[in-house]
Amino acid sequence: MTNPPQNWLNWIESRNRNFSDPTGFLSITSLVWLSAEPQEILGLSGSWWSDGETVFVKESNTGDHSWFIGMEDKTIDFDDIKVELAFRNNQLVVRPRDPRSEMLQAFEGVLTFDYDAKFSVIASFEPFPFAKEVVVGSVVEGMTTLYVSPGVLLFQIDGVEYKLTAFEKAGSKNLVIYFKDETSNVFTYGTGRSVTANYQEDGSYILDFNYSGNFPCSYTDFATCPVAPHENRLSVAIEAGEKKPLYRNTVEGVVSQVH
C-alpha cells in the first residue's frame, strides 16, 4: 500500500471501532422471531412471546415483564446484558447483545483491498422525472424495504461507462449506493456492499469505492440487512473497500468463511 489517504485510514479505524463495539452487531448471539407461543431464548432466562406491539417474558431471573415496542427499536438491560427488541418484517424480534460473544472476541479488524485511486471516480447525476420508490430485498426471505431513489449515477472505470441506482441519504445531498460486482461471492460478501457518493458544488459526485463497506450480515446470520438491487450489479471487479470477513456467526457457532 503506497501512501493511502489519511481520510481512508481514519475510515478504517472508524469501521474497526464500529464492529468492535461491545454492544454492536458482533455481540449479537441470536435472532429470535417472536410469536404468541412462549419460547426460550439461548442466553436469556424466562419464556418470551409477543402480542401485537408488546413483548412479554415470564419466569425470568427477575420475574415477569412486558415492554411496549411500537415501531421504535428498544434496548433493555436484562440478565446483565443488553437486549434489543424491534420490529422487523412486521414481526417482533429479540436479539441479545453479549460483550462476551465468541464472534466479538474473534474480530481482529476489517479486511480491505489496498487503496487504489483508480476506483475513486467522478460521477454525473441523471435524475428521474420524479423520485421513485425502489423495492429492495433483504437477507431475510420475503422481507423488503422501500427506498427513495432520485436518479442514477453515471461513471467510468478504465474507459467503460457504468451506472448505479442511487438512494437518498436523510439530511444530506450525498447519495447512498448498494452494489454488487465481480468480486462478490469471491473476495467480497455476496449480498453486496454500501458506498456513499459525495455531492460536489458543480452537481457531480465523488464515488470512491475504496470506502465500500460491508453490511453487518457479512459477519452474522443474526442481521436483516438489505441486498443490492438487481440493476446495481456491476460487470467489473471493484477491488477496493472491504473484503469478506474471516469469520461469520451462525446458528452453529462461529465459522470460517474464507477458503
C-alpha positions in Angstrom: 0.0 0.0 0.0 1.5 3.3 -1.1 0.7 6.4 0.9 -3.1 5.9 1.3 -5.1 9.0 2.1 -5.4 9.8 5.8 -9.1 10.1 5.5 -9.2 6.4 4.3 -7.1 5.3 7.2 -9.4 7.2 9.5 -12.4 5.5 7.9 -10.9 2.0 8.5 -10.3 3.0 12.2 -13.9 4.1 12.5 -15.1 0.8 10.9 -13.0 -1.2 13.4 -14.5 0.8 16.3 -17.9 0.2 15.0 -17.5 -3.6 14.6 -15.7 -4.0 17.9 -18.4 -2.2 19.9 -19.2 -4.4 22.9 -23.0 -4.0 22.2 -22.7 -3.8 18.4 -23.7 -6.4 15.8 -20.8 -8.8 16.5 -22.1 -9.1 20.1 -25.4 -10.5 18.9 -25.8 -14.1 19.9 -29.2 -14.9 18.3 -32.1 -13.5 16.3 -35.4 -14.8 17.6 -38.7 -14.1 15.9 -41.5 -13.9 18.5 -45.0 -15.3 18.2 -47.9 -15.8 20.6 -46.3 -19.1 21.6 -43.8 -18.7 24.6 -40.3 -19.8 23.8 -36.9 -20.0 25.4 -34.1 -17.8 24.1 -30.5 -19.0 24.4 -28.6 -16.9 26.9 -31.7 -15.3 28.4 -33.9 -16.5 31.3 -37.6 -17.0 31.1 -40.1 -17.7 28.3 -40.7 -15.0 25.6 -43.6 -14.2 23.4 -45.4 -11.2 21.8 -48.9 -9.9 21.4 -49.4 -7.0 19.0 -46.7 -4.5 19.7 -45.7 -5.8 23.1 -43.0 -8.2 24.2 -43.6 -10.4 27.2 -41.3 -12.6 29.4 -42.4 -14.8 32.3 -40.5 -16.6 35.0 -37.2 -14.9 34.2 -34.4 -14.4 36.8 -36.2 -11.1 37.8 -39.8 -12.2 37.4 -42.4 -11.4 34.7 -42.0 -8.3 32.4 -43.5 -6.7 29.4 -42.4 -3.9 27.1 -44.4 -1.9 24.5 -42.3 -1.6 21.4 -44.4 0.2 18.9 -42.4 0.9 15.7 -39.2 2.1 17.5 -36.3 -0.2 18.4 -35.8 -0.6 22.1 -32.7 -1.8 24.1 -33.2 -3.1 27.6 -30.8 -4.3 30.3 -31.7 -7.9 31.0 -29.7 -10.7 32.7 -26.6 -8.4 32.8 -26.5 -7.8 29.0 -28.1 -5.5 26.5 -31.1 -7.0 24.7 -32.6 -5.4 21.5 -36.3 -5.6 20.9 -37.5 -4.5 17.5 -40.0 -4.8 14.7 -38.6 -6.5 11.5 -40.8 -7.6 8.6 -43.9 -6.9 10.7 -42.8 -9.2 13.5 -41.3 -8.6 16.8 -37.7 -9.9 17.3 -35.3 -10.3 20.2 -31.5 -10.0 19.8 -29.3 -10.5 22.9 -26.1 -8.5 22.7 -23.4 -10.1 24.8 -19.9 -8.4 25.0 -18.5 -11.9 25.8 -19.8 -13.3 22.4 -17.4 -15.6 20.6 -17.8 -13.6 17.4 -16.8 -10.3 19.0 -13.7 -12.0 20.5 -12.7 -13.3 17.1 -12.8 -9.9 15.4 -9.3 -8.6 14.7 -10.2 -5.7 12.3 -11.8 -5.2 8.9 -10.1 -6.7 5.9 -9.7 -4.4 2.9 -8.1 -4.2 -0.5 -5.2 -1.7 -0.8 -6.3 1.8 -1.6 -6.4 2.2 -5.4 -7.1 5.7 -6.8 -8.5 4.1 -10.0 -11.6 3.3 -8.0 -12.2 6.9 -7.0 -14.3 8.3 -9.8 -16.3 11.4 -10.7 -20.0 10.5 -11.3 -22.6 12.6 -13.1 -26.2 12.5 -11.8 -29.1 11.7 -14.1 -32.3 12.4 -12.3 -35.6 10.5 -12.8 -38.5 12.7 -13.9 -39.8 12.1 -10.4 -38.2 10.4 -7.4 -39.3 6.8 -7.3 -39.6 4.1 -4.7 -37.4 1.0 -5.2 -38.2 -2.3 -3.6 -35.0 -3.6 -2.0 -34.8 -7.2 -0.8 -33.2 -8.5 2.4 -31.2 -11.4 3.6 -34.4 -12.5 5.3 -36.6 -14.3 2.8 -39.7 -12.3 2.0 -38.6 -9.1 3.7 -38.4 -6.0 1.6 -37.9 -2.3 2.2 -38.8 0.7 0.1 -36.0 3.2 -0.6 -36.4 6.5 -2.4 -34.2 7.0 -5.5 -33.9 10.4 -7.1 -31.9 9.0 -10.1 -28.8 7.2 -11.3 -25.1 8.0 -11.2 -23.0 7.5 -14.4 -19.3 7.0 -14.2 -16.4 5.3 -16.0 -13.7 2.8 -14.9 -11.0 2.0 -17.4 -12.9 3.8 -20.1 -16.1 1.7 -19.7 -19.3 3.5 -18.6 -21.4 2.1 -15.8 -24.5 3.4 -13.9 -25.9 2.7 -10.5 -29.3 3.5 -8.9 -28.7 5.8 -6.0 -30.8 6.3 -2.8 -31.5 9.4 -0.8 -29.5 9.9 2.4 -31.5 11.6 5.1 -30.5 15.2 5.8 -27.7 15.3 3.1 -27.1 16.0 -0.5 -25.0 12.8 -0.6 -26.4 9.6 -2.1 -26.1 6.0 -0.9 -25.3 3.1 -3.2 -25.9 -0.6 -2.6 -24.0 -2.6 -5.2 -22.5 -6.0 -6.2 -19.6 -6.5 -8.6 -17.4 -9.3 -10.0 -15.7 -9.7 -6.6 -19.0 -10.5 -4.9 -19.1 -14.1 -3.5 -15.4 -14.4 -4.2 -13.3 -11.8 -2.4 -16.3 -9.7 -1.0 -19.5 -10.7 0.6 -22.2 -12.0 -1.7 -25.2 -9.7 -0.9 -23.3 -6.5 -1.8 -21.6 -3.6 -0.2 -22.6 0.0 0.5 -20.8 3.2 -0.5 -21.6 6.9 -0.2 -21.5 9.2 -3.3 -20.4 12.7 -2.0 -22.1 15.7 -3.6 -19.9 18.4 -5.2 -20.9 22.0 -5.7 -20.9 21.6 -9.5 -23.6 19.0 -9.2 -21.3 16.0 -9.7 -20.5 13.3 -7.2 -17.2 11.7 -6.0 -17.8 8.0 -5.9 -14.8 6.4 -4.1 -15.2 2.7 -4.0 -12.3 2.4 -1.6 -14.8 3.4 1.1 -17.2 0.5 0.2 -18.3 -1.1 3.5 -19.8 -4.4 4.4 -23.3 -4.7 5.9 -23.4 -6.4 9.3 -24.9 -9.5 7.6 -21.4 -10.2 6.2 -20.4 -11.1 9.8 -23.6 -12.7 11.2 -26.7 -14.6 10.4 -28.4 -12.5 13.0 -29.0 -9.4 10.9 -31.7 -8.3 8.5 -29.6 -6.3 6.0 -30.7 -5.2 2.5 -29.2 -6.8 -0.6 -28.1 -4.8 -3.6 -30.8 -4.4 -6.2 -30.5 -6.3 -9.4 -29.8 -3.2 -11.5 -26.8 -2.4 -9.3 -24.7 -5.5 -10.3 -21.6 -4.1 -12.0 -19.8 -6.2 -14.6 -16.4 -5.1 -13.3 -14.3 -6.3 -10.3 -14.3 -3.5 -7.8 -11.1 -4.5 -5.9 -11.5 -1.7 -3.4 -13.0 -1.3 0.0 -13.8 -4.0 2.5 -13.3 -7.7 1.7 -15.3 -10.7 3.0 -14.7 -11.1 6.8 -12.7 -14.0 8.0 -15.4 -15.3 10.3 -19.2 -15.5 10.4 -21.5 -16.0 13.3 -24.1 -18.7 12.6 -26.6 -20.8 14.5 -23.9 -23.5 14.6 -21.4 -21.1 16.1 -18.5 -19.0 14.6 -17.2 -20.5 11.3 -14.6 -19.5 8.8 -15.9 -18.1 5.5 -12.6 -17.5 3.7 -11.2 -20.6 1.9 
